[in-house]
């Protein structure tokens, strides 16, 4: 692995006290929606992001969501935690995605699209698994931020970007330049932040699900399918969708269910 990536991970700032409290509340079976809402309301950035997400057309709530209590009630504790953590993690990192040929805003949008596709698709399969996969899908490309930074430091932006532009396998491009894939870097980031082992392992094998243990393989395969359909260089392109659907078919999924969900996402763009 490129030494600059290791150094970047070691120098990452800690998660905020609010995020630590959100994790604590989520883990406490005696906690309530009121507890979660009260904690979120103490952080203006998190509440702003939560309300922005709640009122996005991607979720299609029938009425405007105006406060944290409403948002938590509609999303539930698990999804609320995922949205809060996801947005906060992205805000902690300096984002320059020039090597991938996109802006930081586009990168954030694609991360949201991946998470939304995962949620809408998997809640039709297993709602409990969908809640778990939502956060992983939203954060699985985090490592690209550090990879981009390393490519910039090594003055390889032009060659890297040209390969990214045409590639249908970004993990292979990443490995050839920095020695690791995005999913491996992302796993190290969340290991640094002391996330639970299962979450780390699910993401770690998202680029190589065949190497995952049986306990987490389904999750890693699902992440791989979603990032294949919505890659940051060609999100929701015909080629990306077809490759992703073929992976889903090979994994034994109901492809019609996934295809209908993709069409729903495309219509919202």
C-alpha positions as CSV (number, residue, x, y, z in Angstrom):
1,X,0.0,0.0,0.0
2,X,1.1,3.5,-0.8
3,X,2.7,5.0,2.3
4,X,0.9,8.3,1.9
5,X,-2.4,6.5,2.3
6,X,-1.3,4.9,5.5
7,X,-0.1,8.4,6.8
8,X,-3.5,9.9,5.8
9,X,-5.4,7.3,7.7
10,X,-3.3,7.8,10.8
11,X,-3.8,11.5,10.7
12,X,-7.6,11.4,10.3
13,X,-9.5,13.6,12.8
14,X,-11.7,11.8,15.4
15,X,-15.4,11.5,15.0
16,X,-17.5,14.1,16.7
17,X,-19.0,13.7,20.1
18,X,-22.5,13.8,18.5
19,X,-21.7,10.8,16.3
20,X,-20.3,8.9,19.3
21,X,-23.5,9.6,21.2
22,X,-25.7,8.6,18.2
23,X,-23.8,5.2,18.1
24,X,-24.3,4.8,21.8
25,X,-28.0,5.6,21.6
26,X,-28.5,3.2,18.7
27,X,-26.7,0.4,20.6
28,X,-28.9,0.9,23.7
29,X,-32.1,-1.1,23.3
30,X,-33.8,1.1,26.0
31,X,-33.2,4.3,24.0
32,X,-36.1,6.1,22.2
33,X,-36.7,8.1,19.1
34,X,-36.8,11.1,21.4
35,X,-33.3,10.4,22.7
36,X,-32.0,10.2,19.1
37,X,-33.8,13.3,18.0
38,X,-32.5,15.3,21.0
39,X,-28.9,14.3,20.3
40,X,-29.2,15.2,16.6
41,X,-30.7,18.6,17.4
42,X,-27.5,19.5,19.3
43,X,-25.5,19.5,16.0
44,X,-26.7,22.0,13.4
45,X,-24.8,20.4,10.6
46,X,-26.3,16.9,11.2
47,X,-29.9,18.2,11.6
48,X,-29.5,20.2,8.4
49,X,-28.3,17.2,6.5
50,X,-30.9,15.0,7.9
51,X,-33.8,17.3,6.9
52,X,-32.3,17.9,3.5
53,X,-32.2,14.1,3.0
54,X,-35.7,13.6,4.4
55,X,-37.1,16.2,1.9
56,X,-35.2,14.8,-1.1
57,X,-37.4,13.4,-3.9
58,X,-35.4,10.2,-3.6
59,X,-37.4,9.3,-0.5
60,X,-40.8,10.7,-1.6
61,X,-42.3,11.5,1.8
62,X,-45.8,13.0,1.3
63,X,-45.3,16.0,3.5
64,X,-42.4,18.4,4.3
65,X,-40.2,17.2,7.2
66,X,-39.5,20.1,9.4
67,X,-37.7,18.8,12.6
68,X,-35.5,16.0,13.9
69,X,-38.3,14.2,15.7
70,X,-40.3,13.9,12.4
71,X,-37.3,12.7,10.5
72,X,-36.3,10.1,13.1
73,X,-39.9,8.8,13.3
74,X,-40.1,8.3,9.5
75,X,-36.6,7.0,8.9
76,X,-36.3,4.9,12.1
77,X,-33.3,4.8,14.4
78,X,-31.1,2.6,12.2
79,X,-31.5,4.7,9.0
80,X,-31.3,8.0,10.9
81,X,-28.0,6.8,12.4
82,X,-26.7,5.9,8.9
83,X,-27.6,9.2,7.4
84,X,-26.0,11.2,10.3
85,X,-22.8,9.2,10.2
86,X,-22.5,9.1,6.5
87,X,-22.8,12.9,6.1
88,X,-20.5,13.6,9.0
89,X,-17.8,11.3,7.7
90,X,-17.8,13.0,4.3
91,X,-17.6,16.4,6.0
92,X,-14.5,15.3,8.0
93,X,-12.5,14.5,4.9
94,X,-11.0,17.0,2.4
95,X,-12.4,16.0,-0.9
96,X,-10.6,16.6,-4.2
97,X,-11.8,14.0,-6.7
98,X,-10.0,15.4,-9.7
99,X,-8.2,12.1,-10.4
100,X,-11.6,10.4,-10.8
101,X,-12.8,13.2,-13.1
102,X,-15.6,14.4,-10.9
103,X,-16.3,17.2,-8.4
104,X,-16.8,16.7,-4.7
105,X,-20.5,17.5,-5.2
106,X,-20.8,14.8,-7.8
107,X,-19.0,12.4,-5.6
108,X,-21.4,13.1,-2.7
109,X,-24.4,12.7,-5.1
110,X,-23.1,9.3,-6.3
111,X,-22.6,8.1,-2.8
112,X,-26.2,9.0,-2.0
113,X,-27.4,7.3,-5.1
114,X,-25.6,4.1,-4.2
115,X,-27.1,4.2,-0.7
116,X,-30.6,4.9,-2.0
117,X,-30.5,2.1,-4.6
118,X,-29.3,-0.3,-1.9
119,X,-32.1,0.7,0.5
120,X,-34.9,0.6,-2.1
121,X,-33.7,-2.7,-3.5
122,X,-32.8,-4.6,-0.3
123,X,-35.8,-3.5,1.8
124,X,-37.8,-5.7,-0.7
125,X,-35.6,-8.6,0.2
126,X,-34.9,-8.1,3.9
127,X,-35.6,-4.9,5.7
128,X,-33.1,-5.6,8.6
129,X,-30.3,-6.3,6.1
130,X,-31.3,-3.2,4.1
131,X,-30.8,-0.9,7.2
132,X,-27.4,-2.4,7.7
133,X,-26.4,-2.2,4.1
134,X,-27.5,1.4,3.7
135,X,-24.7,2.9,5.7
136,X,-22.1,0.6,4.1
137,X,-23.3,1.6,0.6
138,X,-23.2,5.3,1.5
139,X,-19.6,5.0,2.8
140,X,-18.1,2.3,0.7
141,X,-16.4,4.7,-1.7
142,X,-14.8,6.8,1.1
143,X,-11.4,5.3,0.3
144,X,-11.4,7.0,-3.1
145,X,-10.8,10.3,-1.3
146,X,-7.5,9.1,0.1
147,X,-6.6,7.3,-3.1
148,X,-7.2,10.5,-5.1
149,X,-5.1,12.5,-2.6
150,X,-2.2,9.9,-3.1
151,X,-2.5,10.1,-6.9
152,X,-2.3,13.9,-6.7
153,X,0.8,13.8,-4.4
154,X,2.5,11.4,-6.9
155,X,1.7,13.7,-9.8
156,X,-0.2,10.9,-11.7
157,X,-3.5,12.7,-12.1
158,X,-3.5,12.7,-15.9
159,X,-2.7,9.1,-16.4
160,X,-4.9,7.9,-13.6
161,X,-7.9,10.0,-14.8
162,X,-7.5,8.7,-18.4
163,X,-7.7,5.1,-17.2
164,X,-10.6,5.8,-14.9
165,X,-12.6,7.4,-17.6
166,X,-12.8,4.3,-19.8
167,X,-12.5,1.5,-17.1
168,X,-15.3,-0.9,-16.2
169,X,-13.2,-2.1,-13.2
170,X,-12.1,0.9,-11.1
171,X,-10.7,-1.5,-8.4
172,X,-8.1,-2.8,-10.8
173,X,-7.1,0.7,-11.8
174,X,-6.7,1.7,-8.1
175,X,-4.7,-1.4,-7.3
176,X,-2.3,-0.7,-10.2
177,X,-1.5,2.8,-8.9
178,X,-1.6,2.5,-5.1
179,X,-1.4,-1.2,-4.4
180,X,-4.9,-1.5,-2.8
181,X,-8.5,-1.1,-3.8
182,X,-11.0,1.5,-2.5
183,X,-12.8,-1.1,-0.4
184,X,-9.6,-2.1,1.4
185,X,-8.7,1.6,2.1
186,X,-12.2,2.3,3.3
187,X,-12.1,-0.6,5.7
188,X,-8.9,0.7,7.2
189,X,-10.5,4.1,7.7
190,X,-13.4,2.7,9.7
191,X,-11.0,0.4,11.6
192,X,-9.2,3.6,12.6
193,X,-12.5,5.0,13.8
194,X,-13.3,1.9,15.8
195,X,-16.4,0.8,13.9
196,X,-17.6,-2.7,14.6
197,X,-15.8,-5.6,12.9
198,X,-18.7,-6.8,10.8
199,X,-19.2,-3.4,9.2
200,X,-15.4,-3.2,8.4
201,X,-15.3,-6.7,6.9
202,X,-18.4,-6.1,4.8
203,X,-16.8,-3.1,3.2
204,X,-13.3,-4.6,3.0
205,X,-14.5,-7.4,0.6
206,X,-16.8,-5.2,-1.5
207,X,-14.3,-5.2,-4.4
208,X,-13.6,-8.9,-4.0
209,X,-16.7,-10.6,-2.5
210,X,-15.5,-14.1,-3.4
211,X,-12.9,-13.7,-0.7
212,X,-15.4,-12.9,2.0
213,X,-16.4,-15.3,4.7
214,X,-19.9,-17.0,4.3
215,X,-21.2,-14.9,7.2
216,X,-20.7,-11.6,5.3
217,X,-20.5,-12.7,1.7
218,X,-24.1,-11.7,0.9
219,X,-23.5,-8.1,2.1
220,X,-20.2,-7.7,0.2
221,X,-21.8,-9.1,-3.0
222,X,-24.7,-6.6,-2.6
223,X,-22.3,-3.7,-2.2
224,X,-20.3,-4.8,-5.2
225,X,-23.4,-5.0,-7.4
226,X,-24.5,-1.5,-6.3
227,X,-21.1,0.1,-7.0
228,X,-21.0,-1.7,-10.3
229,X,-24.4,-0.2,-11.4
230,X,-23.5,3.3,-10.1
231,X,-19.7,3.6,-10.5
232,X,-18.4,7.1,-10.1
233,X,-17.1,7.3,-13.6
234,X,-20.3,6.1,-15.4
235,X,-23.2,6.1,-12.9
236,X,-26.3,4.4,-14.2
237,X,-24.9,4.0,-17.7
238,X,-26.3,1.2,-19.9
239,X,-23.0,-0.7,-19.7
240,X,-22.8,-0.4,-15.9
241,X,-26.4,-1.5,-15.4
242,X,-26.0,-4.5,-17.6
243,X,-22.8,-5.6,-15.9
244,X,-24.4,-5.1,-12.5
245,X,-27.5,-7.1,-13.4
246,X,-25.3,-9.9,-14.7
247,X,-23.5,-10.0,-11.4
248,X,-26.9,-10.1,-9.6
249,X,-28.1,-12.9,-11.8
250,X,-24.9,-14.9,-11.1
251,X,-25.4,-14.3,-7.3
252,X,-28.9,-15.7,-7.5
253,X,-30.9,-12.5,-7.1
254,X,-34.2,-11.7,-8.6
255,X,-32.9,-9.5,-11.5
256,X,-36.4,-8.1,-12.3
257,X,-36.7,-6.8,-8.8
258,X,-33.4,-5.1,-9.1
259,X,-34.0,-3.8,-12.6
260,X,-37.3,-2.2,-11.5
261,X,-35.5,-0.5,-8.6
262,X,-32.9,0.9,-11.0
263,X,-35.6,2.2,-13.2
264,X,-37.2,4.0,-10.2
265,X,-33.8,5.6,-9.4
266,X,-33.2,6.7,-13.0
267,X,-36.7,8.3,-13.2
268,X,-35.8,10.5,-10.2
269,X,-32.7,11.9,-11.8
